[in-house]
């Protein structure tokens, strides 16, 4: 009997150990494990799971909460911030944590030689920030000019150790990178020195391991999820969602409009290799608004996304509770109205072909990334919509690298369909889109001076909101930006996709949120209870 009990105990322990592992997929190879050099989704996932930050935006409430900082004060209208750091915290290698580590991290972050995308929102005022350690648990960072949303920016800054001999491997998050097999998996192990405890005083995280399989094929990912080999899927398209809803009822969730949008824009770059008459079309507000009015967004949501999307109002999704401009409405589907706008500009519809004032048939190409089923279907539907007003749309699908080359370097394209993924709620993170001088001002990037009066007005509004410490004042200024964008239509915002996720019943305490990472934002409190210890 004793032997039988012992064997049962060992089996239970083995099952518990196997069950105490969370498994999901990264959809690309991580480019880096250096938390300050992250600039893509796979590396961002690893940073979120391993990096300790001073403050964290709660993905469910969208409110800022203390983490490694117990208190902070924003001073001088956003020109400085003082942090008080938590006592008794250690890095995963046992090295003590102090304000010196924060100072070291921030100085490294702002080093121009590092080329950190995380640093960009801190650079709005120019100059070099001054970092002063005031005490072992206090430091102050001062900037040359106000930095908007200053405290919230630290949600993305994972603190490195100033003293550990292996700085990138010493982390303050709930897990550390234990192993990495390129093309196969990243394995994260529980940080034995993690500082958080639950309400009963138990140390967190509950999980022992997070296993991240590197898998680009979404069909294989869905198959493995259905077999129980994966515990969650962080992002499903509408077709896979519908299929899994039939095959694994209760294991998929539509959690509502995400922060992400799908949009179309026209190339307005002055020296782009395009005919002059097409450049004139693309620079015309009436033309852009007419093309927008000819697109049936409700059909895109119904057919392409199977109802798991909503027509987009503008740059901000309603999922962003504070910054969304409630007064905006999606551009209405109105082909007759589109033709009236074009007619006022001298365009004429003859024998089913729309012609400009010089008699040129209105025909242009749209580039998007090959293999992205939703975008390819959207493009095909828009092709039909535009044909109804006499416009010929040619669809060109490219591999992603070639697409990026065209829209950022050669400018050999006429229009583009892509999505915008928002990781941050604050408009400060969109300065690189809305400033006319910015590289990601996609329809006409890196302008020496604003090409249009409305772009000049957006520049002023964005800089003013960045300099204001008053959230309500910033909201009013950014509301005006959204109104100008909706009116001028440099981007034709099409849909806000819903956040569609897969979540196994084996995962306990999951609370999917609309802000990325939707499924594992509270990973330190997740547990996995698997049948049979698989």
GIHU-V692064 format. One line per field, one symbol per residue. ss: DSSP state (2 for helix, 1 for strand, 0 for the rest). phi: phi as a letter, one per 30 degrees, with the letter a starting at -180 (. if undefined). burial: # if it has 24 or more other C-alpha atoms within 12 Angstrom, else .. A space follows every 10 residues. Layout:
# GIHU-V692064
ss=???
phi=???
burial=???
This chain:
# GIHU-V692064
ss=0222222222 2222222220 1111110000 0000000000 2222222222 0000111000 0001110011 1111122201 1111100001 0000010022 2222222220 0222002222 2220000001 1111100111 1100000002 2222220000 0000002220 0000111111 1000111111 0000001000 0010000011 1111000222 2222220000 0110000222 2222222000 0111111000 1111110000 0000022222 2200222222 2220002222 2222000011 1000000000 0000000000 0000222222 2222000111 0011100000 1011111110 0022222222 2222222000 0111111102 2222222222 0000111111 0000002222 2222000000 0000000000 0022222222 2222222000 2222222222 2222222200 1111111111 1110001100 0000000000 0022201100 2220
phi=.ddddddddd dddddddddd bcbacccadd dacddccdba dddddddddc dcbdbbdddd dicdbdbdcd aabdchhjca bccccddicb ddcjddcade dddedddded deddhdddde ddcdciicdc cbdcaecbbb cccdbecdhe ddddeccddc ddcddbedcc bcddbbdcab ceibacccce ddcdddbddc iddcddddbb ccdcbddddd eddddddidb cabdacdddd eddddddbei cbbccjeddd bcbbbcdcde cddbdedded edddeddddd ddddcdddde ddddchicab eddldbdddd edddddddbd eddaeddddd edddcjdbcb hicdbdecjd ddbacbcadd icdddddddd ddededddci cccccbcbdd ddddeddcbd hcacbbcbcc cccbdddedc edccdddddc dddadhddbe dbdddddded ddddddccdd eddddddded edddddddhd ccdcbcdddc bcbddddcid bebdcdddcb dcedcdbbcc diid
burial=.......... .....#.### ########## .######### ########## ########## .#.#.####. .#.#..#### ######..## ########## ########## .....##### #####...#. ###...#### ###.###### ########## ##....#### ########.. ....###### ######.... ...####### #####..#.. ######.### ########## ##.#...#.. ########## #########. .#.#...### ########## ########## #..####### ########## ..###..### #####..##. ##....###. ...###...# #########. .#.####### ###.###### ########.. ..##.###.. ########## ########## ########.. #######... #..##.###. #########. #..####### ########## ########## ########.# ########## ########## ...#
